[in-house]
Amino acid sequence: MVRHSDVLTGAPNWTTLLFYTMVSNLLCLVWVALLVVRTARDLREAGASGTSTPSPRASGAVMMAITVTMLIYLVVLVPARFADGDSDIFSLTDNLIHIITPLLVIVDWLIFVPKGEFRWIDPLLWTLIPYAYLVWAFAYGALGGEFTPGQKYPYPFMDVDVLGVGGVTQWIVALTLALIVVGLVFVAIDRTLAALARRIPRR
């Protein structure tokens, strides 16, 4: 995030914090800080055994929020940037915030979060985070805000001026369905791992 916002150059670009990518990465940063505190407490009280998280279902929400960043980057933004002739794709900065962070959060969930807590309704609830961003972004642009100079939409699939209301709606519906499917896969993995853990005899 420091690299992406040009903080190290001495001329930071704070408008980068307005994009969902940065919002979701900031969410992960806050969540990891909570994990550090909780893990330290659990180590002190129970020792180095078992799992540690403030909330398994909240961990799923954070994981889904950052997974949205990765999937939209790989499926929507990268092809669009290729089509526009952008040669600076998959730079270190892009990889860190769009791919590496999401994968690390998923791995953290797989290894350290108790399984069997997800519910089948959770994927619908997890969409509330990206939807809250959509509502805010559309309102921000409608009120005259700009994400970059002259750009009142943060992402091409949200550009009502180009795609029209119908086109943007189709994109949002398609992405919503795709994300719900991914969320259901996470729930299925959660329940499968919980079932396997119950079959392993405890010593």
PAZAPA-4460 file (N, C-alpha, C; in steps of 0.05 Angstrom, whole numbers, plus 32768, in hexadecimal, padded with zeros to 4 digits):
% residues 203
    n_x    n_y    n_z   ca_x   ca_y   ca_z    c_x    c_y    c_z   seq   type   mol
   8011   7FE8   8000   8000   8000   8000   8011   8019   8000     1      M     A
   8027   8018   800F   803A   802E   800F   8046   8033   7FF3     2      V     A
   804D   801D   7FE6   8058   8020   7FCA   8042   802B   7FB7     3      R     A
   802A   8020   7FBA   8015   8028   7FA7   800D   8045   7FAA     4      H     A
   800E   804F   7FC2   8006   806B   7FC7   801D   807F   7FC5     5      S     A
   8035   8075   7FBC   804C   8086   7FB8   8055   8095   7FD0     6      D     A
   8051   8089   7FE8   8059   8096   8000   8078   809A   8001     7      V     A
   8086   8086   7FF7   80A4   8087   7FF8   80B0   809C   7FE6     8      L     A
   80A0   80A5   7FD2   80AB   80B9   7FBF   80AB   80D5   7FCB     9      T     A
   809D   80D9   7FE1   809B   80F4   7FEC   8084   8104   7FE1    10      G     A
   8076   80F8   7FCD   805F   8105   7FC2   8048   80F1   7FC1    11      A     A
   803D   80EB   7FD8   8029   80D5   7FDA   800F   80DC   7FCA    12      P     A
   8004   80C8   7FBF   7FEB   80CA   7FB0   7FD5   80BD   7FC1    13      N     A
   7FC7   80CD   7FD1   7FB4   80C3   7FE4   7F9A   80B9   7FD7    14      W     A
   7F96   80C1   7FBE   7F7D   80B8   7FB0   7F7E   809A   7FAB    15      T     A
   7F95   808E   7FAC   7F96   8071   7FA8   7F86   8062   7FBE    16      T     A
   7F84   8070   7FD6   7F75   8063   7FEC   7F57   8062   7FE7    17      L     A
   7F4E   806F   7FD2   7F31   806F   7FCB   7F29   8056   7FBC    18      L     A
   7F3C   8047   7FB2   7F36   802F   7FA2   7F30   8017   7FB4    19      F     A
   7F1F   8005   7FAA   7F18   7FED   7FBA   7F30   7FDD   7FC1    20      Y     A
   7F43   7FDB   7FAE   7F5C   7FCC   7FB3   7F69   7FD5   7FCD    21      T     A
   7F6C   7FEF   7FD0   7F79   7FF9   7FE8   7F68   7FF7   8001    22      M     A
   7F4E   7FFA   7FFD   7F3B   7FF7   8014   7F3C   7FDB   801E    23      V     A
   7F3C   7FC7   800C   7F3D   7FAB   8015   7F58   7FA4   8021    24      S     A
   7F6E   7FAF   8017   7F88   7FAA   8023   7F8A   7FB7   803E    25      N     A
   7F7F   7FCF   8042   7F7E   7FDC   805C   7F6E   7FCB   8070    26      L     A
   7F57   7FC0   8066   7F47   7FAE   8077   7F58   7F97   8080    27      L     A
   7F67   7F8B   806E   7F79   7F74   8076   7F8E   7F7D   808A    28      C     A
   7F98   7F95   8087   7FAC   7F9F   8099   7FA1   7FA1   80B6    29      L     A
   7F89   7FAC   80B8   7F7C   7FAE   80D2   7F76   7F93   80DD    30      V     A
   7F6D   7F81   80CC   7F66   7F66   80D5   7F7F   7F57   80DF    31      W     A
   7F95   7F5A   80D1   7FAE   7F4C   80D9   7FB7   7F58   80F4    32      V     A
   7FB4   7F72   80F8   7FBB   7F7E   8112   7FAA   7F71   8128    33      A     A
   7F91   7F6D   8123   7F80   7F5F   8137   7F89   7F42   813B    34      L     A
   7F91   7F35   8125   7F9B   7F1A   8128   7FB4   7F18   8139    35      L     A
   7FC5   7F2C   8136   7FDE   7F2C   8146   7FD7   7F2E   8164    36      V     A
   7FC4   7F40   816A   7FBC   7F44   8186   7FAF   7F2A   8191    37      V     A
   7F9D   7F1F   8181   7F8F   7F07   818A   7FA2   7EEF   818D    38      R     A
   7FB4   7EEC   817A   7FC7   7ED6   817B   7FDA   7ED8   8193    39      T     A
   7FE3   7EF1   8199   7FF4   7EF5   81B0   7FE5   7EED   81CA    40      A     A
   7FCC   7EF4   81CB   7FBC   7EED   81E3   7FB9   7ECF   81E5    41      R     A
   7FB3   7EC2   81CE   7FAF   7EA5   81CF   7FC8   7E96   81D5    42      D     A
   7FDF   7EA0   81CB   7FF9   7E94   81D1   7FFE   7E95   81EF    43      L     A
   7FF7   7EAC   81FB   7FFC   7EB0   8218   7FEA   7E9F   8229    44      R     A
   7FD1   7E9B   8220   7FBD   7E8D   8230   7FBC   7E6F   822A    45      E     A
   7FC1   7E67   8211   7FBD   7E4B   820A   7FD6   7E3D   81FE    46      A     A
   7FEB   7E4D   81F9   8003   7E42   81ED   8001   7E40   81CF    47      G     A
   8016   7E35   81C3   8018   7E34   81A6   800A   7E1B   819B    48      A     A
   7FF0   7E1B   819D   7FE0   7E04   8193   7FC5   7E0E   818A    49      S     A
   7FB9   7E00   8177   7F9E   7E08   816E   7F9E   7E1F   815B    50      G     A
   7F87   7E2B   8157   7F84   7E41   8144   7F7E   7E5B   8154    51      T     A
   7F7F   7E71   8145   7F7B   7E8B   8153   7F70   7E9F   813F    52      S     A
   7F58   7EAA   8146   7F4C   7EBF   8136   7F37   7ECD   8147    53      T     A
   7F32   7EE7   8143   7F1D   7EF4   8152   7F01   7EE9   814B    54      P     A
   7EFE   7EE1   8131   7EE5   7ED7   8128   7EE8   7EC8   810D    55      S     A
   7EE2   7EAE   810C   7EE5   7EA0   80F3   7ED4   7EAB   80DC    56      P     A
   7EBC   7EB4   80E3   7EAA   7EBE   80CE   7EB4   7EDA   80C5    57      R     A
   7EBE   7EEA   80D7   7EC9   7F04   80CF   7EE2   7EFF   80BE    58      A     A
   7EF2   7EEB   80C4   7F09   7EE5   80B4   7F01   7EDE   8097    59      S     A
   7EEA   7ED0   8095   7EDF   7ECA   807A   7ED7   7EE3   806B    60      G     A
   7ECC   7EF7   8079   7EC4   7F10   806D   7EDC   7F1F   8062    61      A     A
   7EF1   7F20   8073   7F0A   7F2E   806A   7F16   7F1F   8053    62      V     A
   7F17   7F05   8055   7F23   7EF5   803F   7F14   7EF9   8025    63      M     A
   7EF9   7EFA   8027   7EE9   7EFF   800E   7EED   7F1B   8004    64      M     A
   7EF0   7F2E   8016   7EF4   7F4A   800D   7F0E   7F4D   7FFD    65      A     A
   7F23   7F40   8005   7F3C   7F42   7FF7   7F3D   7F2F   7FDF    66      I     A
   7F2E   7F19   7FE0   7F2B   7F08   7FC9   7F1E   7F16   7FB2    67      T     A
   7F0A   7F27   7FB8   7EFE   7F38   7FA4   7F13   7F48   7F95    68      V     A
   7F25   7F54   7FA4   7F3B   7F64   7F98   7F4B   7F53   7F84    69      T     A
   7F52   7F3B   7F8C   7F62   7F2A   7F7A   7F53   7F21   7F61    70      M     A
   7F3A   7F19   7F65   7F2B   7F0F   7F4E   7F24   7F25   7F3A    71      L     A
   7F1C   7F3C   7F44   7F16   7F52   7F31   7F2F   7F5B   7F23    72      I     A
   7F46   7F5B   7F31   7F5F   7F62   7F24   7F66   7F4F   7F0E    73      Y     A
   7F65   7F35   7F14   7F6D   7F21   7F00   7F59   7F1D   7EE9    74      L     A
   7F40   7F1E   7EF0   7F2B   7F18   7EDC   7F22   7F30   7ECC    75      V     A
   7F22   7F47   7ED9   7F17   7F5F   7ECC   7F2C   7F73   7EC4    76      V     A
   7F3D   7F7B   7ED8   7F4F   7F92   7ED3   7F67   7F8A   7EC2    77      L     A
   7F73   7F73   7EC7   7F8B   7F6B   7EB7   7F84   7F69   7E9A    78      V     A
   7F6F   7F5A   7E92   7F68   7F5A   7E75   7F63   7F75   7E69    79      P     A
   7F56   7F87   7E79   7F51   7FA2   7E6F   7F6B   7FB1   7E6B    80      A     A
   7F7D   7FAE   7E7D   7F97   7FBC   7E7B   7FA8   7FB1   7E64    81      R     A
   7FA6   7F97   7E60   7FB4   7F8B   7E49   7FA9   7F97   7E2F    82      F     A
   7F8E   7F99   7E2E   7F81   7FA4   7E16   7F89   7FC1   7E11    83      A     A
   7F8E   7FCF   7E26   7F96   7FEC   7E24   7FB4   7FEF   7E1F    84      D     A
   7FC3   7FD9   7E1D   7FDF   7FDA   7E18   7FF0   7FE1   7E30    85      G     A
   7FE5   7FDD   7E48   7FF4   7FE2   7E60   8009   7FCC   7E64    86      D     A
   8022   7FD4   7E66   8038   7FC0   7E69   8041   7FBD   7E86    87      S     A
   8035   7FCD   7E98   803E   7FCC   7EB4   802B   7FBB   7EC5    88      D     A
   8023   7FA4   7EBA   8012   7F92   7EC8   8023   7F7E   7ED8    89      I     A
   8019   7F76   7EEF   8027   7F63   7F01   8042   7F6F   7F0A    90      F     A
   8042   7F89   7F0F   8059   7F94   7F1D   805A   7F8B   7F3A    91      S     A
   8070   7F90   7F47   8072   7F88   7F63   805C   7F93   7F74    92      L     A
   8056   7FAD   7F70   8041   7FBA   7F80   8026   7FAE   7F7A    93      T     A
   8020   7FAA   7F60   8006   7F9D   7F59   8004   7F81   7F65    94      D     A
   8019   7F72   7F63   8018   7F57   7F6D   8014   7F56   7F8B    95      N     A
   8021   7F69   7F9A   801F   7F69   7FB7   8002   7F6E   7FC0    96      L     A
   7FF5   7F82   7FB4   7FDA   7F8A   7FBE   7FC4   7F7A   7FB0    97      I     A
   7FC8   7F6F   7F98   7FB3   7F61   7F8A   7FB4   7F43   7F8C    98      H     A
   7FCC   7F38   7F90   7FCE   7F1B   7F8F   7FDA   7F0F   7FA9    99      I     A
   7FF1   7F1A   7FB1   8000   7F0E   7FC8   7FF0   7F12   7FE2   100      I     A
   7FE6   7F2A   7FE7   7FD6   7F2E   8000   7FBD   7F1C   8000   101      T     A
   7FAD   7F1B   7FEB   7F96   7F08   7FEB   7F9E   7EEB   7FF0   102      P     A
   7FB3   7EE2   7FE4   7FBC   7EC6   7FE8   7FC5   7EC2   8004   103      L     A
   7FD3   7ED5   8010   7FDC   7ED2   802C   7FC5   7ED1   803F   104      L     A
   7FB0   7EE1   803A   7F98   7EE1   804B   7F8A   7EC6   8049   105      V     A
   7F88   7EBB   8030   7F7B   7EA1   802C   7F8B   7E8B   803A   106      I     A
   7FA6   7E8C   8038   7FB7   7E78   8045   7FB4   7E7A   8064   107      V     A
   7FB3   7E93   806E   7FAF   7E97   808A   7F95   7E8A   8093   108      D     A
   7F80   7E8E   8084   7F66   7E81   808B   7F68   7E63   808B   109      W     A
   7F75   7E58   8076   7F77   7E3B   8074   7F86   7E2F   808B   110      L     A
   7F9B   7E3C   8095   7FAC   7E30   80AA   7FA3   7E37   80C6   111      I     A
   7F9B   7E50   80CB   7F99   7E5A   80E6   7F7D   7E5F   80F1   112      F     A
   7F69   7E5D   80DF   7F4E   7E63   80E8   7F3E   7E4A   80ED   113      V     A
   7F2F   7E48   8103   7F1E   7E30   8109   7F0B   7E2C   80F2   114      P     A
   7F07   7E13   80EB   7EF5   7E0C   80D4   7EDA   7E02   80DF   115      K     A
   7EC6   7E04   80CD   7EAC   7DFB   80D4   7E99   7E11   80DE   116      G     A
   7EA3   7E2A   80DC   7E93   7E40   80E7   7E83   7E4F   80D1   117      E     A
   7E8C   7E4C   80B8   7E7E   7E5A   80A3   7E61   7E50   809F   118      F     A
   7E50   7E61   8097   7E34   7E5A   8090   7E2F   7E5E   8072   119      R     A
   7E1C   7E50   8068   7E17   7E52   804B   7E0C   7E6E   8043   120      W     A
   7E02   7E7D   8057   7DF9   7E98   8052   7E10   7EAC   8051   121      I     A
   7E27   7EA4   805B   7E3D   7EB7   805D   7E46   7EC4   8043   122      D     A
   7E48   7EB5   802D   7E50   7EC1   8013   7E3E   7ED9   800C   123      P     A
   7E24   7ED8   8012   7E13   7EEF   800D   7E1A   7F06   801F   124      L     A
   7E20   7F00   8038   7E27   7F15   804B   7E42   7F22   8044   125      L     A
   7E54   7F11   803A   7E6F   7F1B   8033   7E6E   7F30   801C   126      W     A
   7E59   7F2F   800C   7E57   7F42   7FF6   7E51   7F5E   8000   127      T     A
   7E49   7F61   8019   7E43   7F7B   8024   7E5B   7F8E   8024   128      L     A
   7E73   7F83   8028   7E8B   7F94   8028   7E8F   7FA1   800C   129      I     A
   7E91   7F91   7FF7   7E95   7F9E   7FDC   7E7D   7FAF   7FD4   130      P     A
   7E65   7FA6   7FDC   7E4D   7FB6   7FD5   7E4D   7FD1   7FE4   131      Y     A
   7E56   7FD1   7FFD   7E59   7FEB   800B   7E6C   7FFD   7FFC   132      A     A
   7E82   7FF2   7FF2   7E95   8002   7FE2   7E88   800C   7FC9   133      Y     A
   7E78   7FFB   7FBB   7E6B   8004   7FA2   7E59   801C   7FA8   134      L     A
   7E49   801A   7FBD   7E37   8030   7FC3   7E46   8049   7FC9   135      V     A
   7E5B   8047   7FD9   7E6C   805E   7FDF   7E79   806A   7FC6   136      W     A
   7E84   8059   7FB5   7E93   8062   7F9E   7E80   8071   7F8A   137      A     A
   7E69   8065   7F86   7E55   8073   7F74   7E4D   808E   7F7F   138      F     A
   7E48   808E   7F9A   7E40   80A8   7FA6   7E56   80BC   7FA5   139      A     A
   7E6F   80B3   7FAA   7E86   80C5   7FA9   7E89   80D1   7F8E   140      Y     A
   7E88   80C1   7F79   7E8A   80CB   7F5E   7E73   80DD   7F56   141      G     A
   7E5B   80D6   7F5F   7E43   80E6   7F58   7E45   8102   7F65   142      A     A
   7E52   8104   7F7C   7E54   811D   7F8A   7E6C   812E   7F81   143      L     A
   7E7A   8124   7F6B   7E90   8134   7F60   7EAB   812A   7F67   144      G     A
   7EAD   8115   7F77   7EC7   810A   7F7F   7ED5   80FC   7F67   145      G     A
   7EEF   80FC   7F67   7EFF   80F0   7F52   7F13   80DC   7F5E   146      E     A
   7F15   80C5   7F52   7F28   80B0   7F5B   7F43   80B5   7F4F   147      F     A
   7F44   80BE   7F37   7F5C   80CA   7F2B   7F52   80E2   7F1C   148      T     A
   7F63   80F5   7F14   7F5A   810D   7F06   7F48   8107   7EEE   149      P     A
   7F2F   8110   7EEF   7F1C   810C   7EDA   7F0E   80F1   7EDB   150      G     A
   7F13   80E1   7EEF   7F07   80C6   7EF1   7EF5   80C4   7F09   151      Q     A
   7EDB   80C2   7F04   7EC8   80C1   7F1B   7EBF   80A5   7F21   152      K     A
   7ECA   8091   7F12   7EC5   8075   7F18   7EDF   8067   7F1D   153      Y     A
   7EE1   8057   7F32   7EFB   804A   7F39   7F03   8034   7F26   154      P     A
   7EEF   8026   7F1A   7EF5   800F   7F09   7EE4   8010   7EF0   155      Y     A
   7EEE   8005   7EDA   7EE0   8007   7EC0   7EC4   7FFB   7EC0   156      P     A
   7EC0   7FE5   7ECF   7EA6   7FD8   7ECF   7E91   7FE8   7EDF   157      F     A
   7E9A   7FFE   7EEC   7E88   8010   7EFA   7E82   8029   7EEA   158      M     A
   7E8D   802C   7ED3   7E8B   8045   7EC3   7E70   8046   7EB5   159      D     A
   7E5D   8054   7EC2   7E42   8057   7EB7   7E43   8067   7E9D   160      V     A
   7E55   807A   7E9B   7E56   808B   7E83   7E5D   807B   7E6A   161      D     A
   7E6D   8066   7E6D   7E75   8055   7E57   7E63   803E   7E53   162      V     A
   7E5C   8030   7E68   7E4D   8017   7E67   7E2F   801B   7E69   163      L     A
   7E27   8031   7E74   7E0B   8036   7E7A   7E03   8027   7E93   164      G     A
   7DEB   802E   7E9E   7DE2   8022   7EB6   7DDE   8004   7EB2   165      V     A
   7DD3   7FFC   7E9B   7DCF   7FDF   7E96   7DE9   7FD0   7E95   166      G     A
   7DFD   7FDB   7E88   7E17   7FCD   7E86   7E24   7FCA   7EA1   167      G     A
   7E24   7FDF   7EB1   7E30   7FDE   7ECC   7E21   7FCA   7EDD   168      V     A
   7E06   7FCA   7EDB   7DF6   7FB7   7EEA   7DFD   7F9A   7EE3   169      T     A
   7E00   7F95   7EC9   7E08   7F7A   7EC0   7E23   7F71   7ECC   170      Q     A
   7E36   7F84   7ECC   7E50   7F7E   7ED7   7E4E   7F78   7EF5   171      W     A
   7E3F   7F88   7F03   7E3C   7F84   7F20   7E2E   7F6A   7F27   172      I     A
   7E19   7F64   7F18   7E0B   7F4B   7F1D   7E1D   7F33   7F17   173      V     A
   7E2C   7F34   7F01   7E3D   7F1E   7EFA   7E53   7F1A   7F0E   174      A     A
   7E5F   7F31   7F17   7E74   7F2F   7F2B   7E69   7F25   7F46   175      L     A
   7E51   7F2E   7F4D   7E45   7F25   7F66   7E41   7F07   7F66   176      T     A
   7E36   7EFC   7F50   7E31   7EE0   7F4E   7E4C   7ED0   7F50   177      L     A
   7E60   7EDB   7F42   7E7A   7ECD   7F43   7E86   7ECD   7F5F   178      A     A
   7E83   7EE3   7F6D   7E8E   7EE5   7F88   7E7E   7ED3   7F9C   179      L     A
   7E64   7ED1   7F98   7E54   7EBF   7FA9   7E5D   7EA2   7FA5   180      I     A
   7E62   7E9B   7F8C   7E6C   7E80   7F86   7E86   7E7B   7F94   181      V     A
   7E98   7E8E   7F92   7EB2   7E8B   7F9F   7EAE   7E89   7FBD   182      V     A
   7E9C   7E99   7FC8   7E96   7E97   7FE5   7E8B   7E7C   7FED   183      G     A
   7E7A   7E71   7FDC   7E6F   7E56   7FE1   7E85   7E41   7FE1   184      L     A
   7E99   7E45   7FCF   7EB0   7E33   7FCF   7EBF   7E34   7FE9   185      V     A
   7EC3   7E4D   7FF4   7ED0   7E50   800E   7EC1   7E42   8024   186      F     A
   7EA6   7E44   8023   7E96   7E37   8038   7E98   7E19   8035   187      V     A
   7E98   7E0E   801D   7E9B   7DF2   8018   7EB6   7DE8   8022   188      A     A
   7ECB   7DF7   801D   7EE6   7DEF   8027   7EE6   7DF0   8045   189      I     A
   7EDA   7E04   8051   7ED9   7E07   806E   7ECC   7DEE   807B   190      D     A
   7EB5   7DE7   8070   7EA6   7DD0   807B   7EB5   7DB5   8076   191      R     A
   7EC1   7DB3   805F   7ED0   7D9B   8059   7EE8   7D97   806C   192      T     A
   7EF7   7DAD   8070   7F0E   7DAC   8082   7F05   7DA6   809F   193      L     A
   7EEE   7DB1   80A7   7EE3   7DAC   80C2   7EDC   7D8F   80C5   194      A     A
   7ECF   7D83   80B0   7EC8   7D67   80B1   7EE1   7D55   80B2   195      A     A
   7EF5   7D5C   80A3   7F0E   7D4C   80A4   7F1B   7D4E   80BF   196      L     A
   7F1B   7D66   80CB   7F27   7D69   80E5   7F19   7D59   80FB   197      A     A
   7EFF   7D56   80F8   7EF0   7D46   810C   7EF7   7D28   810A   198      R     A
   7F00   7D1F   80F2   7F06   7D03   80EF   7F22   7CFC   80F9   199      R     A
   7F33   7D11   80FD   7F4E   7D0B   8106   7F4D   7D08   8125   200      I     A
   7F56   7CF0   812E   7F55   7CEC   814B   7F68   7CFE   815A   201      P     A
   7F5F   7D09   8170   7F6F   7D1B   8180   7F80   7D0A   8194   202      R     A
   7F98   7D13   8198   7FAA   7D05   81AA   7FAA   7D12   81C5   203      R     A
***
